[in-house]
């Protein structure tokens, strides 16, 4: 088993690492560890890469999508976050309805979900499509002013908006 105790960097924040990733990928020497968003928080993880390398991670910091945990002449190991179901709620016309906005914030906040706010769209992970129906019922008083969309994606909570889910 290969033991990793530190993160080299992230291909999305380091151009040199991105270039090395592309080079190693073209040479078929890039391996991936697929990890769920919740597993990324753990300090100790044991996983097998897509090419069969057994890896033990013992880290002081959390992992992120795109982190590089090994980069040498022979092998490049990249962390890839698994996609998950995410609901996006677009606010169509609540700007003149502070009670509606507060209701939306209260109902979503009461679920202790990590969120992303992008202009007039609030996004957070859900377990199943049926959870979208639950939110529509809970928001029934303002649902006409909202648009709901559920899709699989890599969810990365906004900084400071990361909650531990119940």
FENFEN-V227099 format. One record per residue. PHI is phi in radians with two decimals (* if undefined). D_LAST is the distance of its C-alpha to the last C-alpha in Angstrom with 1 decimal. Layout:
BEGIN
phi/d_last
PHI/D_LAST
PHI/D_LAST
END
This chain:
BEGIN
phi/d_last
*/32.9
-1.54/32.8
-1.79/30.8
-2.02/29.6
-2.05/28.9
-2.64/28.9
-1.80/28.3
-1.30/31.6
2.91/30.3
-2.28/28.9
-1.12/31.1
-1.50/29.9
-2.13/31.0
-2.41/34.0
-1.06/37.0
-1.09/38.7
-1.15/35.7
-1.10/35.4
-1.10/39.1
-1.14/38.9
-1.00/36.0
-1.08/38.3
-1.12/41.2
-1.16/39.5
-1.11/37.9
-1.17/41.5
-1.63/42.7
1.04/40.0
-2.06/38.9
-1.82/35.3
-2.01/32.5
-2.20/28.8
-1.95/25.6
-1.64/22.9
-2.37/19.4
-1.25/16.0
-1.00/14.3
-1.20/11.7
-1.20/14.8
-1.06/16.6
-1.34/14.8
-1.25/16.2
-1.48/19.6
-2.19/21.0
-2.48/21.1
-2.12/23.8
-2.44/24.6
-2.03/27.7
-1.22/29.0
-1.11/30.3
-1.87/33.8
1.68/33.0
-1.35/32.7
-1.43/30.6
-2.19/28.7
-1.93/26.9
-1.84/25.1
-2.23/25.1
-2.12/24.1
-1.62/23.6
-2.26/21.9
-1.39/19.3
-1.55/20.7
-2.35/21.1
-0.97/22.5
1.69/26.2
-1.18/26.4
-1.83/29.6
-1.92/29.5
-2.67/33.1
-2.62/36.1
-2.40/39.6
-1.17/42.7
-1.70/41.5
-2.60/37.8
-2.31/35.1
-2.01/31.4
-2.02/28.8
-1.58/25.0
-2.12/23.8
-1.34/20.3
-1.31/19.6
-1.18/19.4
-2.51/16.4
-1.24/16.2
-2.28/16.1
-1.74/16.9
-2.04/19.5
-2.00/20.5
-1.60/24.0
-1.54/25.4
-1.47/28.9
-2.74/30.3
-2.00/28.3
-1.01/30.2
-1.71/32.3
-2.28/29.5
-1.08/27.5
-1.15/26.0
-1.13/24.6
-1.13/23.2
-1.14/21.6
-1.09/20.2
-1.02/18.7
-1.07/17.2
-1.15/15.9
-1.17/14.3
-1.23/12.6
-1.09/11.8
-1.19/10.3
-1.58/7.5
0.94/6.8
-1.72/8.1
-1.20/10.8
-2.32/14.1
-2.30/17.8
-1.99/20.5
-2.27/23.8
1.00/26.5
-1.83/25.7
-2.14/22.8
-1.91/19.1
-2.21/17.1
-2.80/13.5
-1.32/12.1
-2.32/11.5
-1.49/11.5
-2.59/14.8
-1.00/17.6
-1.09/17.1
-1.13/14.0
-1.10/16.8
-1.11/18.7
-1.08/16.0
-1.13/16.0
-1.09/19.8
-1.18/20.0
-1.11/17.9
-1.77/20.2
-0.97/23.3
-1.23/25.3
-2.24/25.2
-1.04/24.5
-1.16/28.2
-1.70/27.8
-2.22/25.0
-2.06/25.1
-1.96/22.3
-2.48/22.3
-2.09/20.1
-2.65/21.2
-1.44/20.4
-2.79/20.5
-1.46/19.7
-1.68/17.0
-2.16/17.6
-1.02/15.8
-1.14/18.4
-0.99/19.3
1.49/17.7
-2.03/15.1
-1.75/12.6
-1.97/9.2
-1.40/6.6
-1.35/3.8
-1.74/0.0
END
